[in-house]
Amino acid sequence: MKTQLSPIIAGTMNWGIWDKKLSTQEMVHLMNIFIENKISTFDHADIYGGYTTEAEFGKAFAEGKISREKIQLISKCGIQLTHGRNNTIKHYDYSKDYIIWSVENSLKNLQTDYLDILLLHRPSPLMIADEIAEAVEKLKSEGKIIDFGLSNFTSSQTELIRQKTEVNYNQIQFSATHHEAMLDGSLDYMQLHKIQPMSWNPLGTVFREDTEQTRRLKKILAELVEKYGVGSDTILLAWILQHPAKILPVAGTVNIARIQQFIKAVELKMDKLDWFALWTESMGNEVA
């Protein structure tokens, strides 16, 4: 039985010192805005803010007196930064002891007794599936994690882990500008094995880069905005949500007006021709 998550996930990577530098009270307010707008799942990683954002969020969670039962917490481990840790080089660590320590550290920082989902942040060439499985099963048996998944793993890397322990999620890069997972078998594999995809950076580079691709997308988006009466970002999320793999977008915005529009993406059913029109403009050519 998979953990019940909100259809859109709130990404916290930019809440702390890496970008927005939100105060405790601003975080409390933002968490409540998300919850009020039916976004109850919060995506973390231990490295966010150079190992500081989880603790800042945890302080806000505690001070805001938000019910733990109202939210779901995801965190990731495995990336070892040089900043904030006594490491001479950035690397990955998926030893049993490190995974367990990292989860316990995240629980302390987030001021919670359990993670709804633990994800391994990026695959390591040195990861040993048996050791990962031992850590996951121990954490599950102790109630410290409820569910388990991966992040940025290929299908073959996922299968390596899945042979040893249940994998229910894989958080990948997927958007209208980064749609390779539809073509390389990744989303097919996940559907076949009942692994739910999450999509980081679901708006892609549409609003961040000026390229031929993004100019084409902005042109078709302007037409779809007029047709559907919602914002461009809502249409981009709806495009992702329409895929049969049941992808969960991880939205990193802290803009309250945009957050309040996100639920419209869940409710919006794009015409099939519009869905293909957006993909066509992204590719720059018709489907074969």
Secondary structure, DSSP 4 states (H G I P E B T S, - for coil): ------SSEEE-TTTSTTTT---HHHHHHHHHHHHHTT--EEE--TTHHHHTHHHHHHHHHHHTT--GGG-EEEEEE-EE-STTTT-SS-EE---HHHHHHHHHHHHHHHT-S-EEEEEE-S--TT--HHHHHHHHHHHHHTTSEEEEEEES--HHHHHHHHTTS---EEEEE-SSS--GGGTSSHHHHHHHTTPEEEEESTTTTTTT--SHHHHHHHHHHHHHHHHHSS-HHHHHHHHHHTSTT--EEEE----HHHHHHHHHHHH----HHHHHHHHHHHHTS---
